[in-house]
Amino acid sequence: MYPKFRTLFLMILRVTLLNSALAGEVVIVGAEFQSSGANQWSVDVTLRHADTGWEHYADNWQVVDAQGKVLGDRVLYHPHADEQPFTRSLAGVNIPAGVTTVFITAHDKKHGWSRQRLLVDLSKADSGRLRVEK
């Protein structure tokens, strides 16, 4: 009986480790910026991540300027294992006058901040709206 239990345990452990390894870093799929006037923007960001549960899921995205100053921060409080990719919004992002280049960065609980950043050139906004995809 013990060998059967050990074999089952090892199989479950392998699947768990494989799922964790496959999740990898969070991927920024795209973003949409909508001007709401006076340097204020509403931002929708679409992420993809193979969330495996509470220990490994995409848990944050930010809008940062070229120097890395955080202009907007969206915390994600739970996994999105059954909703991939997923989009979340943040209103009231203040992007100072004259700043036309910002980046979207993303974070997951296991790997930290992704090496990928999405460049957003706000000077290309048409009628106060801009969609950028990876």
Disulfide bonds with the S-S distance in Angstrom:
none
